[in-house]
């Protein structure tokens, strides 16, 4: 049966401009880090993607190593594109990244020109695409000149294999340097993808901090892991469920489930209940809140293992605005909690 999406799919989702570019992203985007590899049913993936699109999610975020196994998320997404979304390609923003380990040998990770462009070609082949909308350097490489890494992104754009260039998990200083290199090459930095949540607030630290740096260079931000790898839900308040990320050792470890962190989560959950939201919904709303009279985060990047979870999380966009009193109360619990798995990348 031919897939025909809902006609009202753009009626409820707000779209935000990315920095000073002409591109807009949905306030909530869907990441395929988990749940789209070969370990998940293909029909479940299809249902999630279809429902996301029908609710106005036009941005799907991937990386070369998403799976498992590595590459399978892109391969599966390519099948979904061919089966369902090919007629709607121009309504979609599809991104991918390269930087982490992908294949054996000295050319299978980090930020060399050889690795980045080879990886992009492989990603395009897996997805059956002529181009992606955004191609990211997934992490900074301490051993490769930044000029080489940014030069590869510039080549990706100039060759037509990508429309825009992005970076992920770069420090404010490295972001400023990367943006300057790209600007001189004639390919502006479009967007930065940092980890950011109520329990992981490194983007607000320093002077200038990352958000201030992005405003300075005219780039946007898409925050990944706004639910702190699942901590900012009610799943772990009464132990570790057998089907959870923590139980499977996927991006969440037992040490992050300290009593101190659980106390913070309980406090935040109480505030969410008073707002008429789930904790997950409030966490997403908080990431998207205006700050310093602006909106530093263009989009919150979420994952979903089911249609129900997707719908519950997308309900965050219709939540009430935060009062100053609520933000002050949240700040009592929303503090650094030693959960940033990507902190080492920032030291590169």
C-alpha positions as CSV (number, residue, x, y, z in Angstrom):
1,X,0.0,0.0,0.0
2,X,1.3,3.4,-1.0
3,X,2.1,5.6,2.0
4,X,0.2,8.9,2.0
5,X,1.0,11.2,5.0
6,X,-1.5,13.3,6.8
7,X,-2.5,16.5,5.1
8,X,-2.3,18.5,8.3
9,X,1.2,17.5,9.1
10,X,2.5,21.1,9.3
11,X,-0.3,22.5,11.5
12,X,1.1,22.0,15.0
13,X,4.9,21.8,14.8
14,X,6.8,25.1,15.3
15,X,9.8,25.6,13.0
16,X,12.8,27.6,14.1
17,X,15.4,29.3,11.9
18,X,18.9,27.8,12.2
19,X,21.2,30.7,13.3
20,X,21.4,33.3,10.5
21,X,20.7,30.8,7.7
22,X,17.6,30.4,5.6
23,X,17.0,26.9,6.9
24,X,14.3,26.1,9.5
25,X,14.2,22.9,11.6
26,X,11.2,21.5,13.6
27,X,11.4,22.4,17.3
28,X,11.8,18.6,17.9
29,X,13.8,16.4,15.6
30,X,14.1,12.6,15.5
31,X,17.5,11.0,16.0
32,X,18.2,7.4,14.8
33,X,21.1,6.7,17.2
34,X,19.2,3.9,18.9
35,X,16.1,1.9,17.7
36,X,16.9,1.8,14.0
37,X,19.6,-0.8,13.7
38,X,19.1,-4.5,12.8
39,X,18.2,-5.3,16.4
40,X,14.9,-3.5,16.1
41,X,11.8,-4.7,14.1
42,X,11.7,-3.0,10.7
43,X,7.9,-2.4,11.0
44,X,8.4,-0.7,14.3
45,X,10.9,1.6,12.7
46,X,8.5,2.3,9.9
47,X,5.6,3.2,12.3
48,X,7.8,5.6,14.2
49,X,9.1,7.4,11.1
50,X,5.7,7.7,9.6
51,X,4.1,9.0,12.7
52,X,6.9,11.5,13.2
53,X,6.5,12.9,9.7
54,X,2.7,13.1,10.2
55,X,3.3,15.2,13.4
56,X,5.6,17.7,11.6
57,X,9.0,16.2,12.3
58,X,10.9,16.9,9.1
59,X,14.4,16.4,10.3
60,X,16.0,12.9,10.7
61,X,19.4,12.7,12.2
62,X,21.9,9.9,11.6
63,X,25.6,9.0,11.7
64,X,27.7,6.5,9.9
65,X,28.1,4.3,13.0
66,X,24.5,4.2,14.1
67,X,23.1,0.7,14.5
68,X,23.9,-1.9,15.6
69,X,25.8,-3.0,13.6
70,X,27.5,0.2,12.5
71,X,25.9,1.5,9.3
72,X,22.7,-0.4,9.7
73,X,20.6,2.6,10.8
74,X,21.5,4.3,7.5
75,X,20.8,1.2,5.5
76,X,17.4,0.7,7.1
77,X,16.6,4.4,6.8
78,X,17.4,4.1,3.1
79,X,14.8,1.4,2.8
80,X,12.3,3.5,4.5
81,X,13.1,6.4,2.2
82,X,12.6,4.2,-0.9
83,X,9.4,2.6,0.4
84,X,7.7,5.6,2.0
85,X,9.4,9.0,1.8
86,X,10.9,9.2,-1.7
87,X,8.1,11.5,-3.0
88,X,8.7,13.8,0.0
89,X,12.5,14.0,-0.1
90,X,12.4,17.8,-0.6
91,X,10.2,18.1,2.6
92,X,12.9,16.4,4.7
93,X,16.2,17.5,6.3
94,X,18.4,14.5,6.5
95,X,21.8,14.7,8.3
96,X,24.6,12.3,8.9
97,X,28.0,12.5,10.7
98,X,31.5,11.0,10.7
99,X,34.1,11.0,13.4
100,X,33.9,7.9,15.5
101,X,35.2,4.4,14.6
102,X,33.6,3.0,11.5
103,X,36.1,0.5,9.9
104,X,39.4,-1.1,10.7
105,X,42.8,0.6,10.0
106,X,44.2,4.1,10.3
107,X,41.6,5.7,8.0
108,X,38.4,4.5,9.7
109,X,37.8,7.3,12.3
110,X,38.6,10.8,13.5
111,X,38.8,13.9,11.2
112,X,41.1,13.4,8.3
113,X,39.9,14.4,4.8
114,X,40.2,10.8,3.6
115,X,38.0,9.4,6.4
116,X,35.3,12.1,6.3
117,X,34.8,12.1,2.6
118,X,35.0,8.4,2.2
119,X,32.5,8.0,5.0
120,X,30.1,10.5,3.4
121,X,30.3,8.6,0.2
122,X,29.5,5.3,2.0
123,X,26.6,7.0,3.9
124,X,25.1,8.3,0.7
125,X,25.3,4.8,-0.8
126,X,23.7,3.2,2.2
127,X,20.8,5.6,2.2
128,X,20.4,5.7,-1.6
129,X,20.8,9.5,-1.6
130,X,22.6,11.9,-3.9
131,X,23.2,14.3,-1.0
132,X,22.4,14.9,2.7
133,X,21.2,18.2,3.9
134,X,23.7,18.5,6.8
135,X,27.1,16.7,7.1
136,X,28.8,16.9,10.5
137,X,32.2,16.5,11.9
138,X,31.0,14.2,14.7
139,X,33.9,15.1,17.1
140,X,37.1,17.2,17.0
141,X,40.3,15.4,16.2
142,X,43.3,16.4,18.3
143,X,45.8,15.0,15.8
144,X,44.4,16.4,12.5
145,X,44.7,20.1,11.7
146,X,41.3,21.8,12.0
147,X,41.9,23.3,8.5
148,X,41.9,19.8,7.1
149,X,38.7,18.7,8.8
150,X,36.9,21.9,7.9
151,X,38.3,21.7,4.4
152,X,36.7,18.3,4.0
153,X,33.3,19.7,5.1
154,X,33.8,22.5,2.6
155,X,34.5,20.0,-0.1
156,X,31.4,18.0,0.8
157,X,29.2,21.1,0.3
158,X,31.0,22.4,-2.8
159,X,30.8,18.9,-4.4
160,X,27.0,18.8,-3.9
161,X,27.2,15.8,-1.5
162,X,25.9,18.0,1.4
163,X,24.0,21.3,1.5
164,X,25.3,22.5,4.8
165,X,28.2,21.9,7.2
166,X,27.9,21.2,10.9
167,X,30.1,20.2,13.9
168,X,29.3,18.2,17.1
169,X,30.8,18.3,20.6
170,X,33.3,21.1,19.8
171,X,34.3,23.4,22.6
172,X,33.5,27.1,22.3
173,X,37.1,27.9,21.3
174,X,37.2,25.2,18.7
175,X,33.8,26.2,17.4
176,X,35.0,29.8,17.0
177,X,38.1,28.6,15.1
178,X,36.1,26.1,13.0
179,X,33.6,28.8,12.0
180,X,36.4,31.2,11.0
181,X,38.0,28.6,8.8
182,X,34.7,27.7,7.1
183,X,33.8,31.3,6.6
184,X,37.1,32.0,4.9
185,X,36.5,28.9,2.6
186,X,33.0,30.3,1.7
187,X,31.0,27.6,3.5
188,X,29.4,29.0,6.6
189,X,29.1,26.9,9.7
190,X,25.3,26.1,9.9
191,X,24.9,24.3,13.2
192,X,26.5,22.7,16.2
193,X,25.1,19.5,17.8
194,X,26.0,19.5,21.6
195,X,24.8,17.3,24.3
196,X,22.6,19.4,26.6
197,X,20.0,18.7,29.3
198,X,19.0,19.8,32.7
199,X,21.7,17.5,34.1
200,X,24.4,18.4,31.6
201,X,24.8,22.2,31.2
202,X,28.3,22.5,29.9
203,X,27.1,24.7,27.0
204,X,26.2,27.4,29.5
205,X,29.6,27.5,31.1
206,X,32.6,29.8,30.4
207,X,32.9,33.2,28.9
208,X,31.9,33.2,26.1
209,X,30.0,30.0,26.5
210,X,29.0,27.8,23.5
211,X,25.6,29.4,23.0
212,X,27.2,32.9,23.0
213,X,29.8,31.7,20.6
214,X,27.2,30.3,18.2
215,X,25.3,33.6,18.3
216,X,28.5,35.4,17.5
217,X,29.2,33.3,14.4
218,X,25.6,33.0,13.3
219,X,25.2,29.3,13.7
220,X,22.3,27.3,15.3
221,X,22.3,24.6,17.9
222,X,20.5,21.2,18.0
223,X,20.7,19.7,21.4
224,X,21.1,15.9,21.6
225,X,20.3,13.8,24.6
226,X,17.9,16.3,26.1
227,X,16.6,13.5,28.3
228,X,20.1,12.8,29.6
229,X,20.2,9.3,28.1
230,X,16.9,8.5,29.7
231,X,17.6,9.8,33.2
232,X,15.1,12.6,32.8
233,X,12.2,10.2,32.7
234,X,10.5,8.3,35.5
235,X,12.0,5.0,34.4
236,X,14.7,4.8,37.0
237,X,13.0,6.2,40.1
238,X,12.3,2.7,41.4
239,X,15.2,0.7,40.1
240,X,16.6,-0.3,36.7
241,X,14.1,-1.9,34.3
242,X,15.3,-5.0,32.5
243,X,14.6,-3.4,29.1
244,X,16.3,0.0,29.8
245,X,19.5,1.5,28.4
246,X,21.1,1.2,31.8
247,X,20.4,-2.6,31.9
248,X,21.8,-3.0,28.3
249,X,24.8,-0.7,29.0
250,X,23.8,1.6,26.2
251,X,25.0,5.2,26.9
252,X,23.9,5.0,30.5
253,X,25.8,3.3,33.3
254,X,24.9,2.5,36.9
255,X,27.2,5.1,38.4
256,X,25.0,7.8,36.8
257,X,22.1,6.5,38.8
258,X,23.5,7.8,42.1
259,X,21.2,8.6,44.9
260,X,22.3,12.3,44.5
261,X,21.1,12.2,40.8
262,X,17.9,10.4,41.7
263,X,17.1,13.1,44.3
264,X,17.5,15.7,41.6
265,X,15.3,13.7,39.2
266,X,12.6,13.3,41.9
267,X,12.6,17.1,42.5
268,X,12.3,17.8,38.8
269,X,9.6,15.3,38.4
270,X,7.5,17.0,41.1
271,X,7.8,20.3,39.2
272,X,6.8,18.7,36.0
273,X,3.7,17.2,37.6
274,X,2.7,20.6,38.9
275,X,3.1,22.0,35.3
276,X,0.8,19.2,33.9
277,X,3.7,17.6,32.1
278,X,5.7,14.4,32.3
279,X,9.3,14.8,33.3
280,X,10.4,14.0,29.8
281,X,8.1,16.6,28.3
282,X,9.4,19.2,30.8
283,X,13.0,18.3,30.0
284,X,12.4,18.9,26.3
285,X,10.5,22.1,26.9
286,X,13.3,23.4,29.1
287,X,15.9,22.8,26.5
288,X,13.8,24.8,24.0
289,X,13.1,27.6,26.4
290,X,14.2,31.2,25.5
291,X,17.4,32.3,27.2
292,X,19.0,35.7,27.5
293,X,16.1,37.2,25.5
294,X,16.9,34.7,22.7
295,X,16.4,31.1,21.6
296,X,19.8,29.5,21.5
297,X,18.6,26.0,20.8
298,X,17.0,25.6,17.4
299,X,15.8,22.0,17.9
300,X,15.8,19.3,20.5
301,X,16.9,15.9,19.1
302,X,15.1,13.0,20.6
303,X,15.0,9.3,20.1
304,X,12.0,7.0,20.2
305,X,11.5,3.3,20.6
306,X,7.8,3.3,20.0
307,X,5.0,5.5,18.5
308,X,3.6,6.1,22.0
309,X,6.9,7.3,23.3
310,X,7.3,9.6,20.3
311,X,3.9,11.1,20.7
312,X,4.4,11.6,24.4
313,X,7.6,13.4,23.9
314,X,6.3,15.6,21.0
315,X,3.6,16.8,23.3
316,X,6.3,18.9,24.9
317,X,5.9,21.5,22.2
318,X,2.4,22.4,23.4
319,X,3.4,22.7,27.1
320,X,3.0,25.9,29.0
321,X,5.7,28.6,29.1
322,X,8.0,28.6,32.1
323,X,7.4,31.2,34.8
324,X,10.5,32.8,36.4
325,X,9.5,31.0,39.6
326,X,9.5,27.6,37.9
327,X,12.9,28.3,36.3
328,X,14.3,29.2,39.7
329,X,12.9,26.0,41.3
330,X,14.3,23.9,38.4
331,X,17.7,25.4,38.8
332,X,17.8,24.0,42.3
333,X,17.9,20.5,40.9
334,X,19.1,21.1,37.3
335,X,22.8,21.1,38.0
336,X,25.9,19.3,36.6
337,X,25.6,15.6,37.4
338,X,28.7,14.1,35.8
339,X,26.7,12.4,33.0
340,X,28.4,13.9,29.9
341,X,29.7,10.9,28.0
342,X,31.2,13.3,25.4
343,X,33.2,15.5,27.7
344,X,36.5,14.0,26.5
345,X,35.8,15.3,23.0
346,X,35.7,18.8,24.3
347,X,39.3,18.5,25.4
348,X,40.6,17.9,21.9
